[in-house]
Amino acid sequence: MHCPYCRNSDSKVLDSRTTDDGGSIRRRRQCPSCERRFTTIEQMQLVVVKRSGVVEPFNRDKVINGVRKACKGRPVSEDQLARLGQLVEDSLRTLGQPEIPADEVGVAILGPLRELDQVAYLRFASVYRQFRSVEDFEAEIALLRIEQEPTGIEPLIPDRAADNKMSTFVPHRLTPARERPEPP
């Protein structure tokens, strides 16, 4: 580790701490030459093992660019793409494996992309899962529809407009011709 002040190639570690999420180590260092202090952050490097066996470092920008193609023409902002890229990287880091198969990267993308935009999800899934026919699309769309159907166990969501309607609700009065006779 080179000193950022004098470029000396030696430094002494004064303190080491893991970050709150446990994904990196923060080290406080001191240069023996100029005696100035500086902080470094060391992070586990993720590598992706492709189907061909080629190993390359994980690149969040590559994930974002792939998803951006699926989102072309869709109402998805750059901020949303950046958040998705961060979610994918975080989920891969929580696996605790330094080498990630390329398939795992694709799986990590599918979940957040489904939540972000279903059309973009279908586009991405069709390439990732290698859809070969219209039936493949229909099956995936059917799954999306099933997931959207209410199951009857959803939590009640407060709705002030609906609550106001209920507080001013007046039960319907029967018309005079249909009034029930009073019991004697």
KATA-V163472 format. One line per field, one symbol per residue. ss: DSSP state (A for helix, B for strand, O for the rest). phi: phi as a letter, one per 30 degrees, with the letter a starting at -180 (. if undefined). burial: b if it has 9 or more other ideal C-beta (glycine too) atoms within 8 Angstrom, else e. Layout:
ss=???
phi=???
burial=???
This chain:
ss=OOOOOOOOOOOBBBBBBBOOOOOBBBBBBBOOOOOOBBBBBBBOOOBBBOOOOOBBBOOAAAAAAAAAAAOOOOOOOAAAAAAAAAAAAAAAAOOOOOBBBAAAAAAAAAAAAAAAOAAAAAAAAAAAOOOOOAAAAAAAAAAAAAAAOOOOOOOOOOOAAAAAAAAOOOOOOOOAAAOOOOOO
phi=.dddcciddcacdcabbddedidabcbcbbdddcidcacbbcbdddbccdedjdcbddbddddddddeddceicdbddddddddeddddddddddicdccdedddddddeddddddadddedddddddchecadddddddddddddddddcjcdddcebddddddddcdcddcddedcdddddd
burial=eebeeeebeebeeeeeeebeeeebbbbbbbbeeeebebeebeeeebbbbbeeeeeeebebeebbebbbebbeeeebeeebbbebbbbbbebbbeeeeeebebebbbebbbebbbebbeebbbbbbbbbeebeeeebbeebbeebeeeeeeeeeeeeeeeeeebeeeeeeeeeeeeeeeeeeeee
